[in-house]
Amino acid sequence: MTMTAGITRHGEGMDGIVWNILGQTYVPKQLTDASFSWHATFPPGTFVPPHIHPTQDEFIYMLEGRLTTVLEGSEGFAEPGDLIRLPRGLPHGLFNKSDAPVKCVFWVTPAARLYDLFWALHNLGPEADPAEVVAVSAKHEVDFLPPPDEAA
Protein backbone atom coordinates (compact mmCIF):
# COMPACT_ATOMS: atom_id res chain seq x y z
CA MET A 1 0.00 0.00 0.00
CA THR A 2 1.48 3.28 -1.12
CA MET A 3 0.23 6.59 0.16
CA THR A 4 -0.86 9.15 -2.42
CA ALA A 5 -0.48 12.87 -1.93
CA GLY A 6 -3.61 14.93 -1.44
CA ILE A 7 -6.24 16.10 1.02
CA THR A 8 -8.91 14.01 2.68
CA ARG A 9 -11.72 16.47 3.29
CA HIS A 10 -13.63 16.92 6.53
CA GLY A 11 -16.52 14.48 6.68
CA GLU A 12 -14.95 12.22 4.04
CA GLY A 13 -12.91 9.07 4.26
CA MET A 14 -11.46 6.31 2.14
CA ASP A 15 -13.86 5.00 -0.50
CA GLY A 16 -16.90 6.33 1.40
CA ILE A 17 -16.34 3.81 4.23
CA VAL A 18 -18.06 4.45 7.57
CA TRP A 19 -17.82 1.73 10.25
CA ASN A 20 -19.99 1.18 13.33
CA ILE A 21 -17.50 -0.23 15.85
CA LEU A 22 -18.72 -0.93 19.40
CA GLY A 23 -21.28 1.90 19.07
CA GLN A 24 -18.75 4.43 17.77
CA THR A 25 -18.47 5.76 14.22
CA TYR A 26 -15.07 5.31 12.56
CA VAL A 27 -14.19 6.90 9.21
CA PRO A 28 -10.87 5.67 7.78
CA LYS A 29 -8.73 8.55 6.47
CA GLN A 30 -5.58 6.82 5.14
CA LEU A 31 -3.96 3.40 5.07
CA THR A 32 -0.44 2.25 4.23
CA ASP A 33 1.66 -0.60 5.58
CA ALA A 34 3.40 1.95 7.81
CA SER A 35 0.31 3.61 9.31
CA PHE A 36 -3.48 3.76 9.49
CA SER A 37 -5.59 6.75 10.57
CA TRP A 38 -9.30 7.26 11.19
CA HIS A 39 -11.72 9.83 12.58
CA ALA A 40 -13.80 8.55 15.50
CA THR A 41 -16.99 9.76 17.12
CA PHE A 42 -17.80 8.32 20.57
CA PRO A 43 -21.44 8.98 21.53
CA PRO A 44 -22.07 9.46 25.27
CA GLY A 45 -21.73 6.23 27.21
CA THR A 46 -19.69 4.36 24.58
CA PHE A 47 -16.25 2.90 25.15
CA VAL A 48 -13.45 0.65 23.95
CA PRO A 49 -12.74 -1.94 26.67
CA PRO A 50 -9.20 -2.32 28.01
CA HIS A 51 -6.94 -3.96 25.46
CA ILE A 52 -3.36 -4.16 24.19
CA HIS A 53 -1.85 -3.65 20.74
CA PRO A 54 1.25 -5.88 20.95
CA THR A 55 2.65 -4.74 17.57
CA GLN A 56 1.44 -1.13 17.19
CA ASP A 57 1.95 2.29 18.70
CA GLU A 58 -1.36 4.19 18.88
CA PHE A 59 -2.09 7.92 19.03
CA ILE A 60 -5.32 9.86 19.57
CA TYR A 61 -5.61 13.59 18.89
CA MET A 62 -8.63 15.10 20.65
CA LEU A 63 -10.91 17.40 18.64
CA GLU A 64 -14.08 17.68 20.79
CA GLY A 65 -15.31 16.47 24.16
CA ARG A 66 -13.68 14.73 27.09
CA LEU A 67 -12.38 11.17 26.76
CA THR A 68 -11.63 9.20 29.91
CA THR A 69 -8.59 6.96 29.60
CA VAL A 70 -7.50 3.99 31.63
CA LEU A 71 -3.77 3.51 31.10
CA GLU A 72 -2.13 0.60 32.91
CA GLY A 73 -5.01 0.68 35.40
CA SER A 74 -4.87 4.44 36.14
CA GLU A 75 -7.74 6.71 35.09
CA GLY A 76 -7.17 10.08 33.41
CA PHE A 77 -8.80 12.22 30.74
CA ALA A 78 -8.03 14.06 27.52
CA GLU A 79 -9.70 17.16 26.07
CA PRO A 80 -9.50 19.10 22.77
CA GLY A 81 -5.92 19.70 21.66
CA ASP A 82 -4.54 16.87 23.80
CA LEU A 83 -2.59 13.96 22.30
CA ILE A 84 -2.94 10.53 23.87
CA ARG A 85 0.18 8.38 23.33
CA LEU A 86 -0.23 4.61 23.67
CA PRO A 87 3.00 2.68 23.13
CA ARG A 88 2.68 -0.91 21.90
CA GLY A 89 2.08 -3.36 24.74
CA LEU A 90 0.49 -0.71 27.04
CA PRO A 91 -2.92 -1.81 28.41
CA HIS A 92 -5.49 0.91 27.74
CA GLY A 93 -9.24 1.55 27.60
CA LEU A 94 -11.20 4.57 26.32
CA PHE A 95 -14.53 5.78 27.71
CA ASN A 96 -16.92 8.62 26.97
CA LYS A 97 -18.39 9.17 30.44
CA SER A 98 -19.77 12.60 29.50
CA ASP A 99 -23.14 13.65 28.12
CA ALA A 100 -21.62 14.98 24.85
CA PRO A 101 -20.00 13.25 21.87
CA VAL A 102 -16.23 12.89 21.70
CA LYS A 103 -14.53 13.44 18.34
CA CYS A 104 -10.90 12.54 17.74
CA VAL A 105 -8.39 11.33 15.19
CA PHE A 106 -6.64 8.02 15.78
CA TRP A 107 -3.59 6.62 14.06
CA VAL A 108 -1.50 3.51 14.55
CA THR A 109 1.93 2.54 13.30
CA PRO A 110 2.44 0.14 11.69
CA ALA A 111 -1.03 -0.53 10.26
CA ALA A 112 -0.78 -4.28 10.96
CA ARG A 113 -4.26 -5.89 10.73
CA LEU A 114 -6.40 -3.19 12.35
CA TYR A 115 -8.14 -2.15 9.10
CA ASP A 116 -9.23 -5.78 8.58
CA LEU A 117 -10.34 -6.02 12.23
CA PHE A 118 -12.64 -3.02 11.80
CA TRP A 119 -14.32 -4.73 8.83
CA ALA A 120 -14.75 -7.88 10.96
CA LEU A 121 -16.32 -5.88 13.85
CA HIS A 122 -18.41 -3.51 11.71
CA ASN A 123 -22.14 -3.61 12.60
CA LEU A 124 -21.92 -6.56 15.01
CA GLY A 125 -24.30 -4.76 17.36
CA PRO A 126 -25.01 -5.21 21.07
CA GLU A 127 -26.13 -8.83 20.60
CA ALA A 128 -22.62 -9.87 19.51
CA ASP A 129 -21.02 -12.60 21.59
CA PRO A 130 -18.20 -10.91 23.59
CA ALA A 131 -16.11 -14.10 23.42
CA GLU A 132 -16.33 -14.02 19.62
CA VAL A 133 -15.34 -10.34 19.53
CA VAL A 134 -12.32 -11.11 21.72
CA ALA A 135 -11.33 -14.10 19.56
CA VAL A 136 -11.67 -12.18 16.28
CA SER A 137 -9.69 -9.27 17.74
CA ALA A 138 -6.86 -11.55 18.89
CA LYS A 139 -6.55 -12.90 15.32
CA HIS A 140 -6.01 -9.29 14.23
CA GLU A 141 -3.31 -8.45 16.81
CA VAL A 142 -5.54 -6.73 19.41
CA ASP A 143 -5.79 -8.48 22.77
CA PHE A 144 -8.75 -7.52 24.97
CA LEU A 145 -8.18 -7.84 28.70
CA PRO A 146 -10.57 -9.59 31.09
CA PRO A 147 -12.87 -7.34 33.14
CA PRO A 148 -11.19 -6.16 36.38
CA ASP A 149 -13.25 -8.53 38.58
CA GLU A 150 -12.08 -11.49 36.46
CA ALA A 151 -8.43 -10.43 36.27
CA ALA A 152 -7.57 -11.68 39.75
N, C-alpha and C positions, 0 to 999 in steps of 0.2 A: 504494500500500500504506500503510495507516494502522495505527499501532500501537494495540493495545487495552491497557487497564490490567489488571493481574492478576499472578499468580505462576505461573511455570513451575516445577513441582516437580522435585526431584532425580530423576534417572533418566528424566525425561520430556522430550519435545521437541515440535516442531510436528507435528501430525497423525500422530504415531507414526512419523515418519521416522527411520531409522537408515541411514547410508551407510557403505560400505566403500570408503575412498579410500586407494589406495597402501598397503594393509595396516593403516591406522588406522581407528578407528571414530569417525565424526562424527555428532553429534546436534544438528540445528538447534534453536536456542532462540527466536529472534525474527528477523523480516525486515521491513524497511521500505525505502523508497527511500534513506533516509539512512544506514541501518546494517544489518548482518547479524551475528548472533552464533551460535556453536555450541560445544558441549562436545566435546573431542577426547581420545581415548585412543590413545597410541602404544605398542604392544607393544615389548619389547626388540628392537633391531636394525632398527626401521622408521625411515623418514625422509621428508622432503619435499625433493627436490633443489633446488639454488640456482635462484632465480627472482626476478622483479620484478613488482610490481603498479604499472603506470604511472599508474593513476587512483585508487588507494585507499591510505589509511593503514591499517595493520594493528597490532593489539595482541594480546598473549597474556598471560593471567594464570595463573601456575603454581599448581596445586593439590597435585600429588603428583609425586615423582620428580625427575630431573635431566635437563634438555633441553639438548643441546649446540647452540649457534647458530654459524652462519658468517655474519657481517655484513660486507659489502664485503671478503670474503677473510680476515677475522680471526676466529679461533675463540674462543668464550667459552661460558658455561653459565648456566642459570637454574634456580632451585630454588623450592620452595613459598613463596608470598608475593611472589615477584619478578614484575615487569611488564616484558615485552619490548615495546619500541616500535619499529615498523618504518615509517618515513615512506615515502610513495609514491616509487617510483623507486629505492629502496635494494635492492641485490642481497642476498638472504638465503636460507639453507637451514637446516633444522631436523632434528636427528638424535637418536634415543634410542640412545646408545652404552652404556647401562647394562644390568643384568640384571633390572630391574624396570620395570613399566609407568610411563608418564608420563601424567598427567591434567592438563588445562588448559582454560581458556575462551578462545576466540578471538573477536575482533570486528573488522570492517572498516567503514570509512566513506569514501565512500558504499558501498552494497551492490553497485552496478554489476551485473556478470553472474556473480558468484561462485556464487550459489545454483544457477543453471542449469549452470555448469561441474561442480559436484558431482554433479548428476544425470547429466551426460554421462560422468563418470569412475567412477561407482558400479559396483562389481562387475566392473571390467575384468579384474582378476586379473593374475598374473605373466606370462601369455603375451601380454599386450597389447603391441602394437607401439609402442616408445617414440616413434618419429617421429609416429605418429598422436596419441598423448597430447599431445605438444608442439604439434601443429597445432591440435587441439581447444582446448587451453588458450589459445593465442594468439587464437583467435576469441572467447574469453571474457575478454580483457584480463588474462591472466597469461602472462608471457613466461619460459619456462624457459631457463636459460643452458647453453651447452655444457659438458661435463665439463672440468675444469681442463687435462687433457692435450690437449684439442682447442681450447682457447681461444687458443692462441698464434698 
